[in-house]
Amino acid sequence: MQDEPFGFDLSFTFQINPEHPHPDNYFQNAGFTLYSERLVQLMRSFDVKAEIFPVIMVDEQENPRHDLKYSVFHSLEGVQDAMDEEKSEWLGDLDIGVPRLVLDCRKFEHRPLFLCNHAFVPLMRDDLRQEIRREGITGFEFLQPERYHSGSYGFAPEFGD
């Protein structure tokens, strides 16, 4: 969630299982967002502010996988005050969560991609979402903001979609 540049170059190596799928939005649990080369280009075309750090993908024997072109995508868009706290029934406590997410579209700049305050959920403008679908970009699931809610500590329940 740091919206300032790291201030130095980073070098990353990620070990992957070559038998698993390799989506464009590659989920991993190290706290960094991995985007494919084509997803990075799409984000740039929408002027999403970010730092990009190349990644070396390796298999279990640490052999480089040059066919997998990924980068760490560090968004610099930051957190925006997008939630209508009253209509969302926000009680001011992340430990309780957000009963429902209602946006106040007058309060924030409609950037292509950013984090919503309090919920810290990424929000994406519809034109970017449509282009992701049109381009066949993989690794995303979309949920309309009004369908979003979170439980304790911000963990989202199953939405059944």
C-alpha positions as CSV (number, residue, x, y, z in Angstrom):
1,M,0.0,0.0,0.0
2,Q,3.0,2.3,-0.1
3,D,2.3,4.9,-2.7
4,E,5.7,6.4,-2.7
5,P,8.5,4.9,-4.9
6,F,10.8,2.5,-3.0
7,G,13.7,4.8,-3.9
8,F,16.1,2.0,-5.1
9,D,16.2,-0.7,-7.8
10,L,15.0,-4.1,-6.7
11,S,15.9,-7.4,-8.2
12,F,13.5,-10.4,-7.8
13,T,13.6,-14.1,-8.5
14,F,10.4,-16.2,-8.0
15,Q,10.3,-19.9,-8.0
16,I,7.3,-21.4,-9.7
17,N,5.9,-24.8,-10.5
18,P,6.0,-25.0,-14.3
19,E,3.0,-27.4,-14.3
20,H,0.7,-24.7,-12.7
21,P,-1.1,-22.1,-14.8
22,H,0.8,-18.7,-15.3
23,P,-1.9,-16.0,-15.5
24,D,-1.1,-12.4,-16.4
25,N,-2.0,-11.3,-12.9
26,Y,0.2,-13.9,-11.1
27,F,-0.8,-14.3,-7.4
28,Q,2.0,-15.2,-5.0
29,N,2.2,-14.8,-1.3
30,A,5.4,-12.7,-0.9
31,G,3.5,-9.4,-0.7
32,F,4.4,-8.2,-4.3
33,T,2.1,-8.1,-7.3
34,L,3.4,-9.9,-10.4
35,Y,2.1,-8.8,-13.8
36,S,2.9,-10.3,-17.2
37,E,4.6,-8.1,-19.8
38,R,1.4,-7.6,-21.7
39,L,-0.5,-6.6,-18.5
40,V,2.2,-4.1,-17.6
41,Q,1.8,-2.6,-21.1
42,L,-1.9,-2.4,-20.7
43,M,-1.6,-0.6,-17.3
44,R,0.9,1.9,-18.9
45,S,-1.6,2.5,-21.7
46,F,-4.1,3.6,-19.1
47,D,-1.5,5.8,-17.4
48,V,-1.6,3.8,-14.1
49,K,1.2,5.2,-11.9
50,A,3.6,2.5,-10.9
51,E,7.2,1.3,-10.5
52,I,8.1,-1.8,-12.5
53,F,10.8,-4.2,-11.4
54,P,11.7,-7.1,-13.7
55,V,11.5,-10.6,-12.3
56,I,13.4,-13.8,-13.1
57,M,11.1,-16.8,-12.9
58,V,12.8,-20.1,-12.1
59,D,11.6,-23.7,-11.8
60,E,12.1,-26.0,-8.9
61,Q,15.6,-26.7,-10.0
62,E,16.3,-22.9,-10.2
63,N,16.5,-23.0,-14.0
64,P,15.4,-19.7,-15.4
65,R,12.1,-19.7,-17.4
66,H,12.8,-17.1,-20.1
67,D,9.4,-17.8,-21.6
68,L,7.7,-16.3,-18.6
69,K,8.1,-12.5,-18.7
70,Y,6.9,-11.0,-15.4
71,S,7.5,-7.8,-13.4
72,V,6.7,-6.7,-9.9
73,F,4.1,-4.0,-10.3
74,H,4.3,-1.5,-7.5
75,S,1.3,0.8,-7.8
76,L,1.9,4.4,-6.9
77,E,-1.8,5.3,-7.1
78,G,-2.3,5.1,-3.4
79,V,-5.4,4.9,-1.2
80,Q,-8.3,7.2,-2.1
81,D,-11.1,8.4,0.1
82,A,-13.8,6.6,-2.0
83,M,-16.1,5.0,0.6
84,D,-19.3,6.6,1.7
85,E,-18.8,5.7,5.4
86,E,-22.4,6.2,6.4
87,K,-24.0,4.2,3.7
88,S,-21.3,1.5,4.0
89,E,-22.1,1.3,7.7
90,W,-18.4,1.7,8.4
91,L,-17.9,1.7,12.2
92,G,-14.3,2.8,12.0
93,D,-12.8,-0.5,13.0
94,L,-11.0,-2.7,10.5
95,D,-11.3,-5.6,13.0
96,I,-15.1,-5.6,12.4
97,G,-14.8,-5.1,8.6
98,V,-17.1,-3.4,6.1
99,P,-20.7,-4.6,6.0
100,R,-21.1,-3.3,2.4
101,L,-19.1,-1.0,0.2
102,V,-20.9,2.0,-1.1
103,L,-18.8,4.5,-3.0
104,D,-19.2,8.3,-3.0
105,C,-18.1,9.0,-6.6
106,R,-17.9,12.7,-5.9
107,K,-15.1,12.3,-3.3
108,F,-12.3,10.7,-5.4
109,E,-10.4,11.0,-8.6
110,H,-11.5,8.3,-11.0
111,R,-8.1,6.8,-11.7
112,P,-8.0,3.5,-13.6
113,L,-6.8,1.5,-10.6
114,F,-6.5,2.5,-6.9
115,L,-7.1,1.2,-3.3
116,C,-10.3,2.2,-1.5
117,N,-9.9,3.7,1.9
118,H,-10.8,1.6,5.0
119,A,-11.5,-1.6,2.9
120,F,-8.1,-1.5,1.1
121,V,-9.6,-3.3,-1.8
122,P,-8.4,-2.5,-5.3
123,L,-11.0,-0.7,-7.4
124,M,-10.8,-0.6,-11.2
125,R,-12.5,1.7,-13.6
126,D,-14.9,-0.1,-15.9
127,D,-13.0,0.9,-19.1
128,L,-9.9,-0.8,-17.8
129,R,-11.9,-3.9,-16.8
130,Q,-13.5,-4.1,-20.2
131,E,-10.1,-3.8,-21.9
132,I,-8.7,-6.6,-19.7
133,R,-11.6,-8.8,-20.8
134,R,-11.2,-7.8,-24.4
135,E,-7.5,-8.6,-24.4
136,G,-8.0,-11.9,-22.7
137,I,-5.9,-10.9,-19.8
138,T,-6.0,-13.7,-17.2
139,G,-5.8,-13.8,-13.4
140,F,-8.6,-11.4,-12.5
141,E,-12.0,-11.9,-10.9
142,F,-14.3,-8.9,-10.8
143,L,-17.0,-8.0,-8.3
144,Q,-19.1,-4.9,-8.4
145,P,-18.3,-2.6,-5.4
146,E,-21.8,-2.8,-4.0
147,R,-21.5,-6.6,-3.7
148,Y,-18.2,-6.3,-1.7
149,H,-18.2,-6.8,2.0
150,S,-15.5,-8.0,4.4
151,G,-15.5,-9.7,7.7
152,S,-13.0,-9.4,10.6
153,Y,-9.6,-7.9,9.8
154,G,-10.7,-7.2,6.3
155,F,-11.0,-10.8,5.2
156,A,-13.6,-11.2,2.5
157,P,-16.0,-14.1,2.7
158,E,-16.9,-16.3,-0.2
159,F,-19.0,-14.4,-2.6
160,G,-20.4,-17.4,-4.5
161,D,-19.6,-16.0,-7.9
